[in-house]
Amino acid sequence: MRPATCVLLALLALPLAAQAQWQWIDGNGRKVFSDRPPPTDVPARNIIGRPNGSTVPPPAAPAPAPTPAVAASAPRVDKALEEKARQAEDAEKAKRAEAEAKAAKAKQENCARARQGLATLDSGIRIARVNGQGEREIMDDGARAAEQRRLQGVVQSDCAAR
């Protein structure tokens, strides 16, 4: 035979040899590949692959029911996790409530200032402001009307929720 033919036949036979392997997961969680069946202590659920036409080992006995100690410890873990989750929820609710209270207090203060400013503008007294150059100037009627509109908008937005 020619060498090229021999190589070709060897390559074609390679998948057949690979199919005649057992695959299972051992007690340490590692995959094992072998041409022999796994030991009898390997459960059937851990056998991943069997060679074609091989006899299947008898199925292993079903997994034993959890012992009372294991069964009792599982709810404790769940209770501990539930307690942590509840505490995290409570902390988040407290943080939200604190932020809402802070925002409500700021709105209340803005409302009080806006109402006081409107009362001052409605009284008709002369009001002076300091301009950008640091000079004092008296508000004219146009500036007074613009300030009243601005303060009225603040009163409507911050005082309407009460």
C-alpha positions as CSV (number, residue, x, y, z in Angstrom):
1,M,0.0,0.0,0.0
2,R,1.0,3.5,-0.5
3,P,1.9,5.7,2.5
4,A,-0.8,8.2,1.6
5,T,-3.4,5.5,1.6
6,C,-2.3,4.2,5.0
7,V,-2.5,7.7,6.4
8,L,-6.0,8.2,5.0
9,L,-7.2,4.9,6.4
10,A,-5.7,5.8,9.8
11,L,-7.5,9.1,9.8
12,L,-10.8,7.4,8.9
13,A,-10.4,4.9,11.7
14,L,-9.7,7.5,14.3
15,P,-13.3,8.5,15.0
16,L,-14.2,4.8,15.5
17,A,-11.6,4.5,18.2
18,A,-12.8,7.7,19.9
19,Q,-16.3,6.4,20.0
20,A,-15.3,3.3,21.9
21,Q,-14.7,5.3,25.1
22,W,-16.5,5.7,28.3
23,Q,-16.9,9.1,29.8
24,W,-18.0,9.9,33.4
25,I,-17.5,12.3,36.2
26,D,-15.6,10.9,39.1
27,G,-16.0,11.7,42.8
28,N,-13.8,14.8,42.6
29,G,-15.9,16.3,39.8
30,R,-13.4,15.7,37.0
31,K,-14.2,14.2,33.6
32,V,-12.7,10.8,33.1
33,F,-12.2,9.2,29.6
34,S,-11.5,5.4,29.4
35,D,-11.8,2.4,27.2
36,R,-13.1,0.5,30.3
37,P,-16.4,1.0,32.1
38,P,-16.5,3.2,35.2
39,P,-16.1,1.6,38.6
40,T,-19.3,0.4,40.2
41,D,-19.3,3.2,42.8
42,V,-19.9,5.8,40.0
43,P,-23.7,6.6,39.8
44,A,-25.4,6.2,36.5
45,R,-26.3,9.9,36.4
46,N,-22.5,10.7,36.3
47,I,-21.9,8.6,33.2
48,I,-21.7,11.0,30.2
49,G,-20.9,8.7,27.3
50,R,-20.9,5.0,26.5
51,P,-19.4,3.2,23.6
52,N,-21.9,2.0,21.0
53,G,-23.2,-1.5,21.6
54,S,-21.8,-1.7,25.1
55,T,-23.8,-3.2,28.0
56,V,-25.2,-0.6,30.3
57,P,-24.3,-1.1,33.9
58,P,-27.3,-1.4,36.2
59,P,-28.7,2.0,37.3
60,A,-27.4,3.1,40.6
61,A,-29.8,3.3,43.6
62,P,-31.7,6.6,43.9
63,A,-30.0,9.3,45.9
64,P,-30.8,9.0,49.6
65,A,-33.2,11.4,51.1
66,P,-31.6,14.2,53.0
67,T,-31.0,13.5,56.6
68,P,-33.0,15.4,59.2
69,A,-29.9,17.5,60.1
70,V,-29.4,18.5,56.4
71,A,-33.1,19.2,55.9
72,A,-33.2,21.3,59.1
73,S,-30.1,23.3,58.1
74,A,-31.5,24.2,54.6
75,P,-34.4,26.4,56.0
76,R,-32.0,28.1,58.3
77,V,-29.9,29.2,55.3
78,D,-33.1,30.3,53.5
79,K,-34.2,32.2,56.6
80,A,-30.8,33.9,57.0
81,L,-30.9,34.9,53.3
82,E,-34.5,36.1,53.6
83,E,-33.5,38.1,56.7
84,K,-30.7,39.7,54.9
85,A,-32.9,40.5,51.9
86,R,-35.6,42.0,54.2
87,Q,-33.0,44.1,56.0
88,A,-31.7,45.4,52.6
89,E,-35.2,46.2,51.6
90,D,-35.9,48.0,54.8
91,A,-32.7,50.0,54.5
92,E,-33.6,50.9,50.9
93,K,-37.1,52.0,52.0
94,A,-35.6,54.1,54.8
95,K,-33.2,55.7,52.4
96,R,-36.1,56.5,50.0
97,A,-38.3,57.9,52.9
98,E,-35.4,60.1,54.0
99,A,-34.9,61.5,50.5
100,E,-38.6,62.1,50.1
101,A,-38.7,63.9,53.5
102,K,-35.7,66.0,52.6
103,A,-37.4,67.0,49.2
104,A,-40.7,67.8,51.0
105,K,-38.9,70.0,53.5
106,A,-37.1,71.9,50.7
107,K,-40.4,72.4,48.8
108,Q,-42.0,73.7,52.0
109,E,-39.2,76.2,52.6
110,N,-39.3,77.3,48.9
111,C,-43.1,77.8,49.2
112,A,-42.7,79.9,52.4
113,R,-40.0,82.1,50.8
114,A,-42.1,82.5,47.6
115,R,-45.2,83.5,49.5
116,Q,-43.2,86.0,51.6
117,G,-41.7,87.5,48.4
118,L,-45.2,87.8,46.9
119,A,-46.5,89.5,50.0
120,T,-43.6,91.9,49.9
121,L,-44.2,92.7,46.2
122,D,-48.0,93.0,46.7
123,S,-47.5,95.5,49.6
124,G,-46.3,98.2,47.1
125,I,-43.2,99.2,48.9
126,R,-40.1,100.2,47.0
127,I,-37.7,97.3,46.5
128,A,-34.1,97.6,45.8
129,R,-31.7,95.0,44.3
130,V,-28.0,94.9,43.9
131,N,-27.0,94.5,40.2
132,G,-23.9,92.7,38.7
133,Q,-21.6,95.7,39.4
134,G,-22.6,95.8,43.0
135,E,-24.8,98.9,42.6
136,R,-28.1,99.3,44.3
137,E,-31.1,99.9,41.9
138,I,-34.8,100.2,42.5
139,M,-37.1,97.7,40.8
140,D,-39.3,99.3,38.1
141,D,-42.9,98.1,37.3
142,G,-41.7,95.7,34.6
143,A,-39.1,94.0,36.9
144,R,-41.7,93.9,39.7
145,A,-44.3,92.2,37.4
146,A,-41.7,89.7,36.1
147,E,-40.7,88.8,39.7
148,Q,-44.4,88.4,40.7
149,R,-44.9,85.9,37.8
150,R,-41.7,84.0,38.8
151,L,-42.8,83.8,42.4
152,Q,-46.3,82.8,41.5
153,G,-44.9,79.9,39.4
154,V,-42.9,78.8,42.5
155,V,-46.0,79.0,44.7
156,Q,-48.0,76.9,42.2
157,S,-45.4,74.2,41.8
158,D,-44.2,74.0,45.5
159,C,-47.3,74.9,47.4
160,A,-50.0,73.1,45.4
161,A,-49.2,69.6,46.9
162,R,-50.1,70.7,50.4
